[in-house]
Amino acid sequence: MEYDREVTAKRLKDLRKRADISLKGLSEAIEKETDVRISTTQLQKYENIFIAPRDGGSHKVITDIMNVRNLVALADYYEVPYDYLLGYGHNREDSRMEPRSNQPKLLNF
């Protein structure tokens, strides 16, 4: 099975909409809860596969790939398995750890 960035983008956007949180709010919440800083611009790139140029030209494919640190922070925030975010799993339920309130913060890399 090959990685499909479009599936990841769709799942990230769906999770954020279900959480009813803005990109700015998500960026702030992730930093507060995990000590990982992900800019709103980067979060927007993760949720989209195309970007429209300002000059009105044709859409460009976004090729930014999420690093592991950001993947872990997003999965921990949404309490979903890593493989779900990557598009390999279909189950949003996270059975890999105890509830978030009992989890230690992520280590700084």
Secondary structure by P-SEA (a helix, b strand, c coil): ccccaaaaaaaaaaaaaaacccaaaaaaaaaaaccccccaaaaaaaacccccccccccbbbbcccccaaaaaaaaaaaccccccccccccccccccccccccccccccc
